[in-house]
Amino acid sequence: MPVQNEKFSVVPSKHEALKMYMRAGKRGDSEACNCAALIIERDNPVAAVDLYKRALELNCRNTEAMVNMALLYYNRRDESEWHLEALQMMRRAALLGNLQAIDYLKDRGLCVTNNNNNLGRMASESVARATQ
């Protein structure tokens, strides 16, 4: 049960927050699915990806879910195909105006309008750096 006063409500635990987000996600709340995925991604990245995908099914323009899923793909996998998918997802979020995605791509020397050939090159280079 949340602790409340006249200005805010505080959830007493991560577990309680997760339950609340999962309930809201089951009712069709895209952002709740995104938040639930953020809570569990360290312990269960596979389930987190499923929640990010659900968030995008509910709202295909949820750029926060796109960025979070891309970062999970990019940081948890060493294969270039995962990095390519992550960069494509990040690019999609950037094209929809997500500033974090735009900065992420710029920091890696990519502009939002780069084609997939450049993204593929970038994914291969990132795997090579990670394995050195």
N, C-alpha and C positions, 0 to 999 in steps of 0.2 A: 504494500500500500504506500503510495507516494506521501511524502511529508510536504505539507502545504502551508503557506501563509498568504497574505493578500497580494503579494507580488509575484511569487513563483512557486513551482512545484519541483521537488527533487526526488528522483527515483533512488531508492536505497542501495541498489546493486546493479552490476552489469547484467546479471542473470534476469532480473526483473525487467530491465530495459529491453533485453533481447526478446523476452516474452511479449512485451507490449508491441514492439516493432513487428514481430512475427504475426501477431493477431491483426495488426493494421495491414500488413502485407497481404494476408489472406483475404482481406476485404477489398483489395485492389489498390492499395496505396504504394505507388512506385518508390517514393522517397523512403518509406518505411523499410522496403526490401533492401534498398541501398544501405541504410543505417544498420540493419541486421547483419548484412554482409560485412560491413566494417568491423563489427564487434567480433565476428567469428573467424575472420580471414586468417589470423595467425595460427589458430588451432585446427581449423578445418578449411583449407583453401578451396577444396573441391566444392563443398557446400556453399562457400562464399561466391564462387563463380556462378553456381546455379541461381543464387539470389540476385546477383547482378544481372544475369540474363532475364530473370523474372521481372526485375525493375524495368528493363528495356522493353520487354513485351508489353508491360502496362503503359509505358510512356517512352516511345522510341526517341524522344528528344531529351531524355534525362542525362544531361552531360556529366553530372557528378558521378553517376553509375558508370558511364563510359570511362571516365578518367580513372576511377578506382579500380575497375576491372583491368584496364590497360596497365596500370602500375603493378597490379598483382601478377599479371602475365609476364611483364618485363622483369620484375624483380625475383620471381620464383622459378623461372625457367631459363635454361642456358641454350636452348635450341633456337636457331635463327627463325624458324617458322613461327614460334611463339612471340619472338621479338617483332617480327613483321606484323603479326596480328595486333600486338599491342600498339605499335606505331600507327597502324591503320585506324584503330579505335580512337587513339589520341587525336589523329588528324580529323576524324569525323566530329569529335567533340569541339575541336578548334574551329572547324568550319561552321559549327552552330554557335560560336561565340564564347566558348568557355575560356576564360583568361588563363587559368592554370594550364590547360592544354596548349594554348598558344605559346606561353612562356616555356613550357617543357620542350616543345618542338624547336623553338628559337634557340634555346640553350644547347641543343644538339646540332645546330647548324642547318636545320630544316625550316622551310617556310611552309605556311599552311597550304599553299597551292602546289607543293611538290607532287610529282607523280609517284606511282607505286614503285617504279624502278629505283628511285632515290631512297625510298623507304626500305626496300629490300637490301640495298647496299648498306644502309645504316644498321639494319638488323644484323647483317653478317659481321660488320665491323664491331658491333657491341659484343657479340659472342666471342670474337677473337680476343678482345680486350679482357673479357671475363675469364677466359681460360688461360691467360698468360701468367 
